[in-house]
Amino acid sequence: MIYLKLFWSFFQVGLFSIGGGYAAMPIIQNQVVDTNGWLSLSEFADVITISQMTPGPVAINSATFVGIRIAGLGGALIATAGCVFPSCCIVLLLGAFYYKYRNLTLMQGILKGLRPAVVALIASAGFTLAELALWGESGAIADPKGIDLASLGLFIAAFFILRKWKMNPTLVMLGTGVAGLCVFSLYSLL
């Protein structure tokens, strides 16, 4: 039964995560944290972080990690298949449709209309992860005293490095990971 549930949950992720990557995060969170309760919000943030450090799309990596956590290797295979199946079918259909009608104004209008929705999904995912990183699971944004200053400092430093020097994001992630290890290890000793 858990295999069917995993397949169906990640089938929905694959079916409705228009825009890929970051746009899929709110949908994954809804399935994994809110609907099924397989992970807590902080565990979900860890899965997203790990899936960003490994090659491949966020949704597929998340499906694999959640599947392994819930039902072992079989769960990973089923969840990943559920995530990939609708995307493969949709891409094949849309590719044929787009190739045939790509010059129509209606098609261009549809694509332009989808862009803001994709940006909104990405912004929502980013906001949720920022909220979790800076305020923890309480998510008390209105409480400026509850903000984690070390996390805020790492965020500002990483954002500045990425925007100012256009540094490789992988190196920035590795650097903030090492800095986080040092900073939070020091906090635990105090």
Helices and strands as residue ranges (DSSP letters): H 2-16, G 21-24, H 25-29, I 30-35, H 41-53, H 58-101, H 105-135, G 136-138, G 144-146, H 149-165, H 169-189
